[in-house]
Amino acid sequence: MQIELNGKPHTLPDGADLVQLIAALELTGKAVAVAVNRQVVPAQSWAAHVLVEADRVDVVRAIGGG
């Protein structure tokens, strides 16, 4: 299926959830925030949030600095 990831086309297997997306992006265990169709999805809900064709997903990684 095709989704929009951070404004760019991205292909995922049908039925993929947010945990699978984060793993595919090699961000598992990293400090990230995810929004689907402009709605923030809490990390504890990622496994239950199955993506569908044309979802708009934004993944933001927290970067510390000073």
mmCIF file as Biopython writes it, N, C-alpha, C and O atoms, coordinates in Angstrom:
data_model
#
loop_
_atom_site.group_PDB
_atom_site.id
_atom_site.type_symbol
_atom_site.label_atom_id
_atom_site.label_alt_id
_atom_site.label_comp_id
_atom_site.label_asym_id
_atom_site.label_entity_id
_atom_site.label_seq_id
_atom_site.pdbx_PDB_ins_code
_atom_site.Cartn_x
_atom_site.Cartn_y
_atom_site.Cartn_z
_atom_site.occupancy
_atom_site.B_iso_or_equiv
_atom_site.auth_seq_id
_atom_site.auth_asym_id
_atom_site.pdbx_PDB_model_num
ATOM 1   N N  . MET A ? 1  ? 0.848  -1.181 0.000  1.0 0.0 1  A 1 
ATOM 2   C CA . MET A ? 1  ? 0.000  0.000  0.000  1.0 0.0 1  A 1 
ATOM 3   C C  . MET A ? 1  ? 0.884  1.232  0.000  1.0 0.0 1  A 1 
ATOM 4   O O  . MET A ? 1  ? 2.034  1.180  0.437  1.0 0.0 1  A 1 
ATOM 5   N N  . GLN A ? 2  ? 0.354  2.325  -0.484 1.0 0.0 2  A 1 
ATOM 6   C CA . GLN A ? 2  ? 1.069  3.597  -0.523 1.0 0.0 2  A 1 
ATOM 7   C C  . GLN A ? 2  ? 0.546  4.508  0.591  1.0 0.0 2  A 1 
ATOM 8   O O  . GLN A ? 2  ? -0.659 4.708  0.737  1.0 0.0 2  A 1 
ATOM 9   N N  . ILE A ? 3  ? 1.479  5.052  1.367  1.0 0.0 3  A 1 
ATOM 10  C CA . ILE A ? 3  ? 1.150  6.082  2.341  1.0 0.0 3  A 1 
ATOM 11  C C  . ILE A ? 3  ? 2.014  7.294  2.030  1.0 0.0 3  A 1 
ATOM 12  O O  . ILE A ? 3  ? 2.916  7.230  1.195  1.0 0.0 3  A 1 
ATOM 13  N N  . GLU A ? 4  ? 1.733  8.385  2.702  1.0 0.0 4  A 1 
ATOM 14  C CA . GLU A ? 4  ? 2.596  9.564  2.611  1.0 0.0 4  A 1 
ATOM 15  C C  . GLU A ? 4  ? 3.343  9.651  3.932  1.0 0.0 4  A 1 
ATOM 16  O O  . GLU A ? 4  ? 2.726  9.776  4.990  1.0 0.0 4  A 1 
ATOM 17  N N  . LEU A ? 5  ? 4.666  9.585  3.875  1.0 0.0 5  A 1 
ATOM 18  C CA . LEU A ? 5  ? 5.504  9.619  5.062  1.0 0.0 5  A 1 
ATOM 19  C C  . LEU A ? 5  ? 6.334  10.892 5.047  1.0 0.0 5  A 1 
ATOM 20  O O  . LEU A ? 5  ? 7.198  11.073 4.189  1.0 0.0 5  A 1 
ATOM 21  N N  . ASN A ? 6  ? 6.065  11.761 5.992  1.0 0.0 6  A 1 
ATOM 22  C CA . ASN A ? 6  ? 6.764  13.048 6.065  1.0 0.0 6  A 1 
ATOM 23  C C  . ASN A ? 6  ? 6.754  13.764 4.719  1.0 0.0 6  A 1 
ATOM 24  O O  . ASN A ? 6  ? 7.754  14.343 4.296  1.0 0.0 6  A 1 
ATOM 25  N N  . GLY A ? 7  ? 5.590  13.710 4.051  1.0 0.0 7  A 1 
ATOM 26  C CA . GLY A ? 7  ? 5.399  14.441 2.805  1.0 0.0 7  A 1 
ATOM 27  C C  . GLY A ? 7  ? 5.865  13.737 1.547  1.0 0.0 7  A 1 
ATOM 28  O O  . GLY A ? 7  ? 5.771  14.299 0.456  1.0 0.0 7  A 1 
ATOM 29  N N  . LYS A ? 8  ? 6.375  12.498 1.678  1.0 0.0 8  A 1 
ATOM 30  C CA . LYS A ? 8  ? 6.873  11.772 0.506  1.0 0.0 8  A 1 
ATOM 31  C C  . LYS A ? 8  ? 6.185  10.415 0.404  1.0 0.0 8  A 1 
ATOM 32  O O  . LYS A ? 8  ? 5.819  9.833  1.425  1.0 0.0 8  A 1 
ATOM 33  N N  . PRO A ? 9  ? 6.004  9.903  -0.813 1.0 0.0 9  A 1 
ATOM 34  C CA . PRO A ? 9  ? 5.394  8.583  -0.978 1.0 0.0 9  A 1 
ATOM 35  C C  . PRO A ? 9  ? 6.245  7.494  -0.323 1.0 0.0 9  A 1 
ATOM 36  O O  . PRO A ? 9  ? 7.474  7.536  -0.373 1.0 0.0 9  A 1 
ATOM 37  N N  . HIS A ? 10 ? 5.577  6.529  0.285  1.0 0.0 10 A 1 
ATOM 38  C CA . HIS A ? 10 ? 6.271  5.417  0.943  1.0 0.0 10 A 1 
ATOM 39  C C  . HIS A ? 10 ? 5.407  4.170  0.786  1.0 0.0 10 A 1 
ATOM 40  O O  . HIS A ? 10 ? 4.188  4.230  0.949  1.0 0.0 10 A 1 
ATOM 41  N N  . THR A ? 11 ? 6.031  3.055  0.472  1.0 0.0 11 A 1 
ATOM 42  C CA . THR A ? 11 ? 5.309  1.799  0.274  1.0 0.0 11 A 1 
ATOM 43  C C  . THR A ? 11 ? 5.490  0.896  1.485  1.0 0.0 11 A 1 
ATOM 44  O O  . THR A ? 11 ? 6.596  0.730  1.999  1.0 0.0 11 A 1 
ATOM 45  N N  . LEU A ? 12 ? 4.369  0.313  1.932  1.0 0.0 12 A 1 
ATOM 46  C CA . LEU A ? 12 ? 4.360  -0.638 3.044  1.0 0.0 12 A 1 
ATOM 47  C C  . LEU A ? 12 ? 3.510  -1.842 2.655  1.0 0.0 12 A 1 
ATOM 48  O O  . LEU A ? 12 ? 2.663  -1.743 1.767  1.0 0.0 12 A 1 
ATOM 49  N N  . PRO A ? 13 ? 3.730  -2.978 3.315  1.0 0.0 13 A 1 
ATOM 50  C CA . PRO A ? 13 ? 2.842  -4.117 3.074  1.0 0.0 13 A 1 
ATOM 51  C C  . PRO A ? 13 ? 1.428  -3.800 3.569  1.0 0.0 13 A 1 
ATOM 52  O O  . PRO A ? 13 ? 1.261  -3.060 4.538  1.0 0.0 13 A 1 
ATOM 53  N N  . ASP A ? 14 ? 0.433  -4.349 2.919  1.0 0.0 14 A 1 
ATOM 54  C CA . ASP A ? 14 ? -0.941 -4.177 3.386  1.0 0.0 14 A 1 
ATOM 55  C C  . ASP A ? 14 ? -1.051 -4.672 4.820  1.0 0.0 14 A 1 
ATOM 56  O O  . ASP A ? 14 ? -0.475 -5.699 5.177  1.0 0.0 14 A 1 
ATOM 57  N N  . GLY A ? 15 ? -1.799 -3.932 5.644  1.0 0.0 15 A 1 
ATOM 58  C CA . GLY A ? 15 ? -2.023 -4.330 7.027  1.0 0.0 15 A 1 
ATOM 59  C C  . GLY A ? 15 ? -0.911 -3.947 7.982  1.0 0.0 15 A 1 
ATOM 60  O O  . GLY A ? 15 ? -0.938 -4.351 9.145  1.0 0.0 15 A 1 
ATOM 61  N N  . ALA A ? 16 ? 0.077  -3.173 7.521  1.0 0.0 16 A 1 
ATOM 62  C CA . ALA A ? 16 ? 1.183  -2.768 8.390  1.0 0.0 16 A 1 
ATOM 63  C C  . ALA A ? 16 ? 0.676  -1.833 9.478  1.0 0.0 16 A 1 
ATOM 64  O O  . ALA A ? 16 ? -0.203 -1.002 9.250  1.0 0.0 16 A 1 
ATOM 65  N N  . ASP A ? 17 ? 1.253  -1.990 10.671 1.0 0.0 17 A 1 
ATOM 66  C CA . ASP A ? 17 ? 0.907  -1.088 11.765 1.0 0.0 17 A 1 
ATOM 67  C C  . ASP A ? 17 ? 2.073  -0.130 12.017 1.0 0.0 17 A 1 
ATOM 68  O O  . ASP A ? 17 ? 3.104  -0.195 11.349 1.0 0.0 17 A 1 
ATOM 69  N N  . LEU A ? 18 ? 1.888  0.749  12.981 1.0 0.0 18 A 1 
ATOM 70  C CA . LEU A ? 18 ? 2.926  1.751  13.237 1.0 0.0 18 A 1 
ATOM 71  C C  . LEU A ? 18 ? 4.203  1.130  13.799 1.0 0.0 18 A 1 
ATOM 72  O O  . LEU A ? 18 ? 5.292  1.642  13.538 1.0 0.0 18 A 1 
ATOM 73  N N  . VAL A ? 19 ? 4.102  0.050  14.558 1.0 0.0 19 A 1 
ATOM 74  C CA . VAL A ? 19 ? 5.303  -0.624 15.060 1.0 0.0 19 A 1 
ATOM 75  C C  . VAL A ? 19 ? 6.143  -1.119 13.881 1.0 0.0 19 A 1 
ATOM 76  O O  . VAL A ? 19 ? 7.367  -0.986 13.887 1.0 0.0 19 A 1 
ATOM 77  N N  . GLN A ? 20 ? 5.488  -1.684 12.881 1.0 0.0 20 A 1 
ATOM 78  C CA . GLN A ? 20 ? 6.207  -2.179 11.700 1.0 0.0 20 A 1 
ATOM 79  C C  . GLN A ? 20 ? 6.838  -1.029 10.922 1.0 0.0 20 A 1 
ATOM 80  O O  . GLN A ? 20 ? 7.956  -1.157 10.424 1.0 0.0 20 A 1 
ATOM 81  N N  . LEU A ? 21 ? 6.132  0.087  10.815 1.0 0.0 21 A 1 
ATOM 82  C CA . LEU A ? 21 ? 6.696  1.248  10.122 1.0 0.0 21 A 1 
ATOM 83  C C  . LEU A ? 21 ? 7.933  1.758  10.847 1.0 0.0 21 A 1 
ATOM 84  O O  . LEU A ? 21 ? 8.964  1.998  10.218 1.0 0.0 21 A 1 
ATOM 85  N N  . ILE A ? 22 ? 7.841  1.924  12.159 1.0 0.0 22 A 1 
ATOM 86  C CA . ILE A ? 22 ? 8.977  2.425  12.936 1.0 0.0 22 A 1 
ATOM 87  C C  . ILE A ? 22 ? 10.162 1.465  12.821 1.0 0.0 22 A 1 
ATOM 88  O O  . ILE A ? 22 ? 11.305 1.910  12.720 1.0 0.0 22 A 1 
ATOM 89  N N  . ALA A ? 23 ? 9.908  0.167  12.834 1.0 0.0 23 A 1 
ATOM 90  C CA . ALA A ? 23 ? 10.981 -0.821 12.670 1.0 0.0 23 A 1 
ATOM 91  C C  . ALA A ? 23 ? 11.617 -0.703 11.291 1.0 0.0 23 A 1 
ATOM 92  O O  . ALA A ? 23 ? 12.840 -0.764 11.162 1.0 0.0 23 A 1 
ATOM 93  N N  . ALA A ? 24 ? 10.793 -0.534 10.261 1.0 0.0 24 A 1 
ATOM 94  C CA . ALA A ? 24 ? 11.309 -0.406 8.893  1.0 0.0 24 A 1 
ATOM 95  C C  . ALA A ? 24 ? 12.177 0.839  8.741  1.0 0.0 24 A 1 
ATOM 96  O O  . ALA A ? 24 ? 13.105 0.866  7.933  1.0 0.0 24 A 1 
ATOM 97  N N  . LEU A ? 25 ? 11.868 1.858  9.520  1.0 0.0 25 A 1 
ATOM 98  C CA . LEU A ? 25 ? 12.643 3.098  9.478  1.0 0.0 25 A 1 
ATOM 99  C C  . LEU A ? 25 ? 13.861 3.039  10.403 1.0 0.0 25 A 1 
ATOM 100 O O  . LEU A ? 25 ? 14.609 4.010  10.516 1.0 0.0 25 A 1 
ATOM 101 N N  . GLU A ? 26 ? 14.054 1.895  11.064 1.0 0.0 26 A 1 
ATOM 102 C CA . GLU A ? 26 ? 15.159 1.688  12.007 1.0 0.0 26 A 1 
ATOM 103 C C  . GLU A ? 26 ? 15.128 2.706  13.137 1.0 0.0 26 A 1 
ATOM 104 O O  . GLU A ? 26 ? 16.163 3.237  13.539 1.0 0.0 26 A 1 
ATOM 105 N N  . LEU A ? 27 ? 13.928 2.974  13.644 1.0 0.0 27 A 1 
ATOM 106 C CA . LEU A ? 27 ? 13.753 3.931  14.733 1.0 0.0 27 A 1 
ATOM 107 C C  . LEU A ? 27 ? 13.244 3.274  16.017 1.0 0.0 27 A 1 
ATOM 108 O O  . LEU A ? 27 ? 12.905 3.970  16.975 1.0 0.0 27 A 1 
ATOM 109 N N  . THR A ? 28 ? 13.188 1.946  16.044 1.0 0.0 28 A 1 
ATOM 110 C CA . THR A ? 28 ? 12.728 1.246  17.241 1.0 0.0 28 A 1 
ATOM 111 C C  . THR A ? 28 ? 13.609 1.629  18.427 1.0 0.0 28 A 1 
ATOM 112 O O  . THR A ? 28 ? 14.836 1.589  18.336 1.0 0.0 28 A 1 
ATOM 113 N N  . GLY A ? 29 ? 12.974 2.000  19.537 1.0 0.0 29 A 1 
ATOM 114 C CA . GLY A ? 29 ? 13.710 2.376  20.738 1.0 0.0 29 A 1 
ATOM 115 C C  . GLY A ? 29 ? 14.186 3.814  20.760 1.0 0.0 29 A 1 
ATOM 116 O O  . GLY A ? 29 ? 14.739 4.264  21.763 1.0 0.0 29 A 1 
ATOM 117 N N  . LYS A ? 30 ? 13.984 4.537  19.685 1.0 0.0 30 A 1 
ATOM 118 C CA . LYS A ? 30 ? 14.386 5.946  19.614 1.0 0.0 30 A 1 
ATOM 119 C C  . LYS A ? 30 ? 13.238 6.826  20.105 1.0 0.0 30 A 1 
ATOM 120 O O  . LYS A ? 30 ? 12.084 6.398  20.118 1.0 0.0 30 A 1 
ATOM 121 N N  . ALA A ? 31 ? 13.551 8.029  20.499 1.0 0.0 31 A 1 
ATOM 122 C CA . ALA A ? 31 ? 12.536 8.991  20.936 1.0 0.0 31 A 1 
ATOM 123 C C  . ALA A ? 31 ? 11.893 9.615  19.703 1.0 0.0 31 A 1 
ATOM 124 O O  . ALA A ? 31 ? 12.455 10.519 19.085 1.0 0.0 31 A 1 
ATOM 125 N N  . VAL A ? 32 ? 10.704 9.117  19.354 1.0 0.0 32 A 1 
ATOM 126 C CA . VAL A ? 32 ? 9.989  9.633  18.192 1.0 0.0 32 A 1 
ATOM 127 C C  . VAL A ? 32 ? 8.535  9.893  18.554 1.0 0.0 32 A 1 
ATOM 128 O O  . VAL A ? 32 ? 7.987  9.290  19.477 1.0 0.0 32 A 1 
ATOM 129 N N  . ALA A ? 33 ? 7.934  10.794 17.816 1.0 0.0 33 A 1 
ATOM 130 C CA . ALA A ? 33 ? 6.498  11.054 17.904 1.0 0.0 33 A 1 
ATOM 131 C C  . ALA A ? 33 ? 5.908  10.756 16.538 1.0 0.0 33 A 1 
ATOM 132 O O  . ALA A ? 33 ? 6.533  11.007 15.508 1.0 0.0 33 A 1 
ATOM 133 N N  . VAL A ? 34 ? 4.685  10.214 16.545 1.0 0.0 34 A 1 
ATOM 134 C CA . VAL A ? 34 ? 4.032  9.833  15.294 1.0 0.0 34 A 1 
ATOM 135 C C  . VAL A ? 34 ? 2.635  10.429 15.249 1.0 0.0 34 A 1 
ATOM 136 O O  . VAL A ? 34 ? 1.878  10.361 16.218 1.0 0.0 34 A 1 
ATOM 137 N N  . ALA A ? 35 ? 2.309  11.016 14.100 1.0 0.0 35 A 1 
ATOM 138 C CA . ALA A ? 35 ? 0.948  11.494 13.849 1.0 0.0 35 A 1 
ATOM 139 C C  . ALA A ? 35 ? 0.454  10.838 12.568 1.0 0.0 35 A 1 
ATOM 140 O O  . ALA A ? 35 ? 1.195  10.715 11.593 1.0 0.0 35 A 1 
ATOM 141 N N  . VAL A ? 36 ? -0.799 10.421 12.581 1.0 0.0 36 A 1 
ATOM 142 C CA . VAL A ? 36 ? -1.437 9.854  11.397 1.0 0.0 36 A 1 
ATOM 143 C C  . VAL A ? 36 ? -2.619 10.743 11.060 1.0 0.0 36 A 1 
ATOM 144 O O  . VAL A ? 36 ? -3.525 10.937 11.871 1.0 0.0 36 A 1 
ATOM 145 N N  . ASN A ? 37 ? -2.593 11.275 9.856  1.0 0.0 37 A 1 
ATOM 146 C CA . ASN A ? 37 ? -3.649 12.193 9.415  1.0 0.0 37 A 1 
ATOM 147 C C  . ASN A ? 37 ? -3.846 13.331 10.416 1.0 0.0 37 A 1 
ATOM 148 O O  . ASN A ? 37 ? -4.966 13.710 10.756 1.0 0.0 37 A 1 
ATOM 149 N N  . ARG A ? 38 ? -2.709 13.857 10.873 1.0 0.0 38 A 1 
ATOM 150 C CA . ARG A ? 38 ? -2.634 15.014 11.772 1.0 0.0 38 A 1 
ATOM 151 C C  . ARG A ? 38 ? -3.129 14.753 13.193 1.0 0.0 38 A 1 
ATOM 152 O O  . ARG A ? 38 ? -3.371 15.694 13.950 1.0 0.0 38 A 1 
ATOM 153 N N  . GLN A ? 39 ? -3.279 13.484 13.557 1.0 0.0 39 A 1 
ATOM 154 C CA . GLN A ? 39 ? -3.663 13.101 14.913 1.0 0.0 39 A 1 
ATOM 155 C C  . GLN A ? 39 ? -2.496 12.345 15.548 1.0 0.0 39 A 1 
ATOM 156 O O  . GLN A ? 39 ? -2.060 11.320 15.024 1.0 0.0 39 A 1 
ATOM 157 N N  . VAL A ? 40 ? -1.990 12.850 16.679 1.0 0.0 40 A 1 
ATOM 158 C CA . VAL A ? 40 ? -0.887 12.186 17.363 1.0 0.0 40 A 1 
ATOM 159 C C  . VAL A ? 40 ? -1.363 10.824 17.870 1.0 0.0 40 A 1 
ATOM 160 O O  . VAL A ? 40 ? -2.450 10.698 18.435 1.0 0.0 40 A 1 
ATOM 161 N N  . VAL A ? 41 ? -0.527 9.814  17.656 1.0 0.0 41 A 1 
ATOM 162 C CA . VAL A ? 41 ? -0.828 8.461  18.124 1.0 0.0 41 A 1 
ATOM 163 C C  . VAL A ? 41 ? 0.176  8.123  19.230 1.0 0.0 41 A 1 
ATOM 164 O O  . VAL A ? 41 ? 1.377  8.058  18.968 1.0 0.0 41 A 1 
ATOM 165 N N  . PRO A ? 42 ? -0.299 7.908  20.463 1.0 0.0 42 A 1 
ATOM 166 C CA . PRO A ? 42 ? 0.617  7.565  21.560 1.0 0.0 42 A 1 
ATOM 167 C C  . PRO A ? 42 ? 1.354  6.255  21.277 1.0 0.0 42 A 1 
ATOM 168 O O  . PRO A ? 42 ? 0.803  5.346  20.657 1.0 0.0 42 A 1 
ATOM 169 N N  . ALA A ? 43 ? 2.591  6.169  21.729 1.0 0.0 43 A 1 
ATOM 170 C CA . ALA A ? 43 ? 3.421  4.988  21.463 1.0 0.0 43 A 1 
ATOM 171 C C  . ALA A ? 43 ? 2.752  3.696  21.917 1.0 0.0 43 A 1 
ATOM 172 O O  . ALA A ? 43 ? 2.910  2.665  21.264 1.0 0.0 43 A 1 
ATOM 173 N N  . GLN A ? 44 ? 2.015  3.728  23.010 1.0 0.0 44 A 1 
ATOM 174 C CA . GLN A ? 44 ? 1.370  2.507  23.500 1.0 0.0 44 A 1 
ATOM 175 C C  . GLN A ? 44 ? 0.253  2.035  22.572 1.0 0.0 44 A 1 
ATOM 176 O O  . GLN A ? 44 ? -0.237 0.917  22.727 1.0 0.0 44 A 1 
ATOM 177 N N  . SER A ? 45 ? -0.157 2.861  21.615 1.0 0.0 45 A 1 
ATOM 178 C CA . SER A ? 45 ? -1.214 2.495  20.661 1.0 0.0 45 A 1 
ATOM 179 C C  . SER A ? 45 ? -0.679 2.113  19.281 1.0 0.0 45 A 1 
ATOM 180 O O  . SER A ? 45 ? -1.462 1.769  18.396 1.0 0.0 45 A 1 
ATOM 181 N N  . TRP A ? 46 ? 0.634  2.167  19.083 1.0 0.0 46 A 1 
ATOM 182 C CA . TRP A ? 46 ? 1.200  1.921  17.760 1.0 0.0 46 A 1 
ATOM 183 C C  . TRP A ? 46 ? 0.868  0.533  17.223 1.0 0.0 46 A 1 
ATOM 184 O O  . TRP A ? 46 ? 0.546  0.396  16.043 1.0 0.0 46 A 1 
ATOM 185 N N  . ALA A ? 47 ? 0.939  -0.497 18.061 1.0 0.0 47 A 1 
ATOM 186 C CA . ALA A ? 47 ? 0.689  -1.865 17.582 1.0 0.0 47 A 1 
ATOM 187 C C  . ALA A ? 47 ? -0.753 -2.046 17.124 1.0 0.0 47 A 1 
ATOM 188 O O  . ALA A ? 47 ? -1.030 -2.853 16.237 1.0 0.0 47 A 1 
ATOM 189 N N  . ALA A ? 48 ? -1.661 -1.303 17.724 1.0 0.0 48 A 1 
ATOM 190 C CA . ALA A ? 48 ? -3.083 -1.426 17.381 1.0 0.0 48 A 1 
ATOM 191 C C  . ALA A ? 48 ? -3.484 -0.521 16.224 1.0 0.0 48 A 1 
ATOM 192 O O  . ALA A ? 48 ? -4.587 -0.647 15.692 1.0 0.0 48 A 1 
ATOM 193 N N  . HIS A ? 49 ? -2.599 0.388  15.831 1.0 0.0 49 A 1 
ATOM 194 C CA . HIS A ? 49 ? -2.950 1.345  14.777 1.0 0.0 49 A 1 
ATOM 195 C C  . HIS A ? 49 ? -2.489 0.809  13.421 1.0 0.0 49 A 1 
ATOM 196 O O  . HIS A ? 49 ? -1.332 0.972  13.033 1.0 0.0 49 A 1 
ATOM 197 N N  . VAL A ? 50 ? -3.403 0.177  12.722 1.0 0.0 50 A 1 
ATOM 198 C CA . VAL A ? 50 ? -3.115 -0.373 11.393 1.0 0.0 50 A 1 
ATOM 199 C C  . VAL A ? 50 ? -3.270 0.738  10.362 1.0 0.0 50 A 1 
ATOM 200 O O  . VAL A ? 50 ? -4.279 1.442  10.334 1.0 0.0 50 A 1 
ATOM 201 N N  . LEU A ? 51 ? -2.269 0.880  9.529  1.0 0.0 51 A 1 
ATOM 202 C CA . LEU A ? 51 ? -2.290 1.910  8.495  1.0 0.0 51 A 1 
ATOM 203 C C  . LEU A ? 51 ? -3.118 1.453  7.302  1.0 0.0 51 A 1 
ATOM 204 O O  . LEU A ? 51 ? -3.239 0.259  7.029  1.0 0.0 51 A 1 
ATOM 205 N N  . VAL A ? 52 ? -3.683 2.423  6.600  1.0 0.0 52 A 1 
ATOM 206 C CA . VAL A ? 52 ? -4.466 2.129  5.400  1.0 0.0 52 A 1 
ATOM 207 C C  . VAL A ? 52 ? -3.951 2.982  4.248  1.0 0.0 52 A 1 
ATOM 208 O O  . VAL A ? 52 ? -3.256 3.977  4.453  1.0 0.0 52 A 1 
ATOM 209 N N  . GLU A ? 53 ? -4.302 2.577  3.049  1.0 0.0 53 A 1 
ATOM 210 C CA . GLU A ? 53 ? -3.904 3.280  1.828  1.0 0.0 53 A 1 
ATOM 211 C C  . GLU A ? 53 ? -4.146 4.779  1.970  1.0 0.0 53 A 1 
ATOM 212 O O  . GLU A ? 53 ? -5.210 5.204  2.419  1.0 0.0 53 A 1 
ATOM 213 N N  . ALA A ? 54 ? -3.159 5.571  1.585  1.0 0.0 54 A 1 
ATOM 214 C CA . ALA A ? 54 ? -3.221 7.034  1.530  1.0 0.0 54 A 1 
ATOM 215 C C  . ALA A ? 54 ? -3.163 7.718  2.886  1.0 0.0 54 A 1 
ATOM 216 O O  . ALA A ? 54 ? -3.367 8.930  2.961  1.0 0.0 54 A 1 
ATOM 217 N N  . ASP A ? 55 ? -2.889 6.972  3.981  1.0 0.0 55 A 1 
ATOM 218 C CA . ASP A ? 55 ? -2.681 7.640  5.267  1.0 0.0 55 A 1 
ATOM 219 C C  . ASP A ? 55 ? -1.518 8.615  5.142  1.0 0.0 55 A 1 
ATOM 220 O O  . ASP A ? 55 ? -0.557 8.370  4.414  1.0 0.0 55 A 1 
ATOM 221 N N  . ARG A ? 56 ? -1.624 9.714  5.860  1.0 0.0 56 A 1 
ATOM 222 C CA . ARG A ? 56 ? -0.542 10.701 5.922  1.0 0.0 56 A 1 
ATOM 223 C C  . ARG A ? 56 ? 0.123  10.563 7.283  1.0 0.0 56 A 1 
ATOM 224 O O  . ARG A ? 56 ? -0.481 10.873 8.311  1.0 0.0 56 A 1 
ATOM 225 N N  . VAL A ? 57 ? 1.362  10.099 7.288  1.0 0.0 57 A 1 
ATOM 226 C CA . VAL A ? 57 ? 2.076  9.817  8.527  1.0 0.0 57 A 1 
ATOM 227 C C  . VAL A ? 57 ? 3.247  10.786 8.663  1.0 0.0 57 A 1 
ATOM 228 O O  . VAL A ? 57 ? 4.027  10.985 7.731  1.0 0.0 57 A 1 
ATOM 229 N N  . ASP A ? 58 ? 3.346  11.377 9.839  1.0 0.0 58 A 1 
ATOM 230 C CA . ASP A ? 58 ? 4.488  12.234 10.153 1.0 0.0 58 A 1 
ATOM 231 C C  . ASP A ? 58 ? 5.232  11.599 11.319 1.0 0.0 58 A 1 
ATOM 232 O O  . ASP A ? 58 ? 4.641  11.312 12.360 1.0 0.0 58 A 1 
ATOM 233 N N  . VAL A ? 59 ? 6.528  11.382 11.139 1.0 0.0 59 A 1 
ATOM 234 C CA . VAL A ? 59 ? 7.380  10.838 12.188 1.0 0.0 59 A 1 
ATOM 235 C C  . VAL A ? 59 ? 8.427  11.896 12.498 1.0 0.0 59 A 1 
ATOM 236 O O  . VAL A ? 59 ? 9.156  12.354 11.618 1.0 0.0 59 A 1 
ATOM 237 N N  . VAL A ? 60 ? 8.484  12.275 13.774 1.0 0.0 60 A 1 
ATOM 238 C CA . VAL A ? 60 ? 9.424  13.301 14.210 1.0 0.0 60 A 1 
ATOM 239 C C  . VAL A ? 60 ? 10.327 12.683 15.264 1.0 0.0 60 A 1 
ATOM 240 O O  . VAL A ? 60 ? 9.852  12.110 16.244 1.0 0.0 60 A 1 
ATOM 241 N N  . ARG A ? 61 ? 11.615 12.803 15.057 1.0 0.0 61 A 1 
ATOM 242 C CA . ARG A ? 61 ? 12.581 12.272 16.018 1.0 0.0 61 A 1 
ATOM 243 C C  . ARG A ? 61 ? 13.080 13.395 16.911 1.0 0.0 61 A 1 
ATOM 244 O O  . ARG A ? 61 ? 13.471 14.459 16.433 1.0 0.0 61 A 1 
ATOM 245 N N  . ALA A ? 62 ? 13.061 13.144 18.219 1.0 0.0 62 A 1 
ATOM 246 C CA . ALA A ? 62 ? 13.563 14.119 19.182 1.0 0.0 62 A 1 
ATOM 247 C C  . ALA A ? 62 ? 15.088 14.085 19.174 1.0 0.0 62 A 1 
ATOM 248 O O  . ALA A ? 62 ? 15.703 13.021 19.245 1.0 0.0 62 A 1 
ATOM 249 N N  . ILE A ? 63 ? 15.674 15.259 19.086 1.0 0.0 63 A 1 
ATOM 250 C CA . ILE A ? 63 ? 17.128 15.377 19.088 1.0 0.0 63 A 1 
ATOM 251 C C  . ILE A ? 63 ? 17.510 16.353 20.189 1.0 0.0 63 A 1 
ATOM 252 O O  . ILE A ? 63 ? 17.078 17.506 20.188 1.0 0.0 63 A 1 
ATOM 253 N N  . GLY A ? 64 ? 18.316 15.888 21.118 1.0 0.0 64 A 1 
ATOM 254 C CA . GLY A ? 64 ? 18.754 16.739 22.222 1.0 0.0 64 A 1 
ATOM 255 C C  . GLY A ? 64 ? 19.844 17.693 21.775 1.0 0.0 64 A 1 
ATOM 256 O O  . GLY A ? 64 ? 20.573 17.434 20.817 1.0 0.0 64 A 1 
ATOM 257 N N  . GLY A ? 65 ? 19.933 18.763 22.468 1.0 0.0 65 A 1 
ATOM 258 C CA . GLY A ? 65 ? 20.965 19.743 22.142 1.0 0.0 65 A 1 
ATOM 259 C C  . GLY A ? 65 ? 21.039 20.793 23.228 1.0 0.0 65 A 1 
ATOM 260 O O  . GLY A ? 65 ? 20.319 20.742 24.225 1.0 0.0 65 A 1 
ATOM 261 N N  . GLY A ? 66 ? 21.895 21.710 23.018 1.0 0.0 66 A 1 
ATOM 262 C CA . GLY A ? 66 ? 22.017 22.718 24.057 1.0 0.0 66 A 1 
ATOM 263 C C  . GLY A ? 66 ? 22.492 24.019 23.506 1.0 0.0 66 A 1 
ATOM 264 O O  . GLY A ? 66 ? 22.652 24.985 24.252 1.0 0.0 66 A 1 
#
